Amino acid sequence: MTLFTFGSVGLSFGDSAILKSVSFEMGAGEIVTIVGPNGSGKSTLLRLLIGSIAPSTGRITCQAGLRIGYVPQKLALDPTLPMTVDRLLSLRRRASRARVAQALQEAGVPGFERRQISALSGGQLQRVMLARALLGEPDLLVLDEATQGLDQPGVAAFYRQIEAVRQEHGCGILMVSHDLHVVMSASDRVICLNGHICCQGTPQHVVSAPEYRALFGEGTGGALALYSHHHDHRHDHKEGAQ
Amino acid sequence: MSWANAILDDFVLRAILAGIGLAFAAAPLGCFVVWRHMAYFGDATAHAAILGVALSLTFSVSIFMGVMGVALVMAFTVSTLGGRGFAMDTILGVLAHSALAFGLVAASFLSGIRIDLMAYLFGDILAVMPRDLGVIWGGGALVVGLLIWRWSALLTSTLNPDLAYAEGVDPRREQMVLNVALAIVVAVAIKVVGALLITAMLIIPAAAARPLTRTPETMALLAGGLASASVVGGIRAAWVFDTPTGPTIVCVVAGVFALSVTVGQVLARR
């Protein structure tokens, strides 16, 4: 079953095109990762999906009654706003203590109910936000660079948690990242984005695609940089906005 | 006249009731003003009130309606101009002070009518009439009702606009709810503390409640309680020291804030 479909979606502000004819769909239970350099429109694509901006061209169709659990890039909670973890989790919908405890357990932060949000570390806050998204029993979990600010072991641990969540809930997972290597091993499909979809497929396929090398091959200086590539169109890194 | 007699005498009782009515509407709204960094926004809307007074007197409409209308226009102007070329604080600086200046100039044209500017700038709580009390409590109840109705949606869009969209809340609509609430509070508060000190009644009680609370709801309730206590204390102090009542109330709120921050620090160090 298809969770949602992007049909030739484009977005531009004034003269600058941020996304051009993006078409893809996601099936139930799939893990899809969108990778791309800064300004490639990754986060914009997620914002189109959750409805915070409308596309300039094309159509986005969602399965009827699709429940989306969204984990934002960074929850910049103002220090003047007091908030406990359990209050944050039951803000939009009432949830029993048992359900809150279970969601926190699944997200890897058991027993955090009475903690103040402002006292959490970056990794703990992301897990709390994951628990909050899980409480809505989502068909689709959307994560926007959810591992920003985490160290390498932290990122790996977070993605293992995501895989565990998928096994438990069977929900589709759409995430955006530039932590390429860790993400890719967890994904069924990788979409390489730079204002348009450059290439997509299994992690193995994308990693060897010339379009992917064109975007990420340079500058890593290590194994990825060995490949010398030819491509028929330019990838302008300055184009677009976050 | 003794204090006890003065309370029994209607005007002090009316002043206390008016102040408490304002406190319970302004304090929870003030929490959002603090959380969303809208302090200057509150100032701009409040300063527009003087223009509202001048227009009300010119066109002989009720001060409450005139002030609310102008405050509403100001609030919507500010929230639509935001992010269009100028930094927000620049836009607010331009609008807040021009609104005040235009208001004062407009008031000076009202030569036929005696207008006590000081009363509108600093409030005249001891002159509150039973009719004013109805307007203050009606407006206050409207604001509290609006905030309770939209509470979780307002909080979600304050946390993160994208999170709000993903959960079916339109943050732009919630901003409008706050605009309307702010305009009502300004219209209600002008008689009590005056245009220049309205922002104080919004921000200081909320800031004072912050160090002592762990959830947004307790912060809003405690802010309301502290503001009400300060109103009673301020009216009493103004009576004892023979000082202007509106500013004295704000001084007492400021004292409560200093006390709360100190207590908060002591508690945190334990």
Boltz contact constraints between the chains, C-beta under 6 A:
constraints:
  - contact:
      token1: [A, 50]
      token2: [B, 165]
      max_distance: 6.0
  - contact:
      token1: [A, 50]
      token2: [B, 166]
      max_distance: 6.0
  - contact:
      token1: [A, 51]
      token2: [B, 165]
      max_distance: 6.0
  - contact:
      token1: [A, 52]
      token2: [B, 162]
      max_distance: 6.0
  - contact:
      token1: [A, 52]
      token2: [B, 165]
      max_distance: 6.0
  - contact:
      token1: [A, 68]
      token2: [B, 166]
      max_distance: 6.0
  - contact:
      token1: [A, 70]
      token2: [B, 163]
      max_distance: 6.0
  - contact:
      token1: [A, 70]
      token2: [B, 166]
      max_distance: 6.0
  - contact:
      token1: [A, 72]
      token2: [B, 160]
      max_distance: 6.0
  - contact:
      token1: [A, 72]
      token2: [B, 162]
      max_distance: 6.0
  - contact:
      token1: [A, 72]
      token2: [B, 163]
      max_distance: 6.0
  - contact:
      token1: [A, 75]
      token2: [B, 160]
      max_distance: 6.0
  - contact:
      token1: [A, 78]
      token2: [B, 35]
      max_distance: 6.0
  - contact:
      token1: [A, 80]
      token2: [B, 34]
      max_distance: 6.0
  - contact:
      token1: [A, 80]
      token2: [B, 35]
      max_distance: 6.0
  - contact:
      token1: [A, 80]
      token2: [B, 210]
      max_distance: 6.0
  - contact:
      token1: [A, 81]
      token2: [B, 35]
      max_distance: 6.0
  - contact:
      token1: [A, 82]
      token2: [B, 213]
      max_distance: 6.0
  - contact:
      token1: [A, 82]
      token2: [B, 214]
      max_distance: 6.0
  - contact:
      token1: [A, 82]
      token2: [B, 215]
      max_distance: 6.0
  - contact:
      token1: [A, 82]
      token2: [B, 219]
      max_distance: 6.0
  - contact:
      token1: [A, 84]
      token2: [B, 214]
      max_distance: 6.0
  - contact:
      token1: [A, 84]
      token2: [B, 215]
      max_distance: 6.0
  - contact:
      token1: [A, 87]
      token2: [B, 215]
      max_distance: 6.0
  - contact:
      token1: [A, 91]
      token2: [B, 152]
      max_distance: 6.0
  - contact:
      token1: [A, 91]
      token2: [B, 155]
      max_distance: 6.0
  - contact:
      token1: [A, 92]
      token2: [B, 152]
      max_distance: 6.0
  - contact:
      token1: [A, 92]
      token2: [B, 167]
      max_distance: 6.0
